[in-house]
Amino acid sequence: MASTLPGTAERVSAHTSRAVNQRIRQDIEKSVTHHAYYPEEIDRRLEALDREWDIERTLETNAATLALTGVLLGAFVDRRFLVLPAAVTAFLLQHALQGWCPPVPLFRRWGVRTAQEINEERFALKALRGDFDGVARGHSSRRHLSRREVGSNALAAVRA
């Protein structure tokens, strides 16, 4: 059974439409390219990425809110509301195993990213900022590259 389940890193993107995945990737590329031209804005963007909620946190918060609401309504209004937390926990289990549940397509269309996608942008920006210059040299003549090429190289290194 374990071999039929997708790996943790790719399970959400594997169940997201190609168009949405492509838009998210393009947004990351635009951000990295923008920050290659405006490196003074990198620190602010990294702070924003630290505050960004990934798809897991968004789903967990949504599920907990709906489940708690269903329990409270079931306890104080009508027992039939207990179906809500049962359905929510079933969907949460489905998401944990498969990477998909009914709210995922909606959240992804709204631009909610996976932790991996957020980290891809984060590490590309840190590479642009020079955080990894002392670790390994990917290109010795970095100053001869255009800013767009530097941004593309930073993304390629993160995605490798």
CORTACOR-V967013 format. One record per helix or strand of 2 or more residues. SS is the DSSP state (2 for helix, 1 for strand). FROM is the first residue (numbers start at 1). TO is the last residue. If there is no record, write none. Layout:
[[SS	FROM	TO] [SS	FROM	TO]]
This chain:
[[2	2	4] [2	11	14] [2	18	37] [2	39	51] [2	55	76] [2	79	98] [2	102	109] [2	115	129] [2	142	144] [2	147	159]]
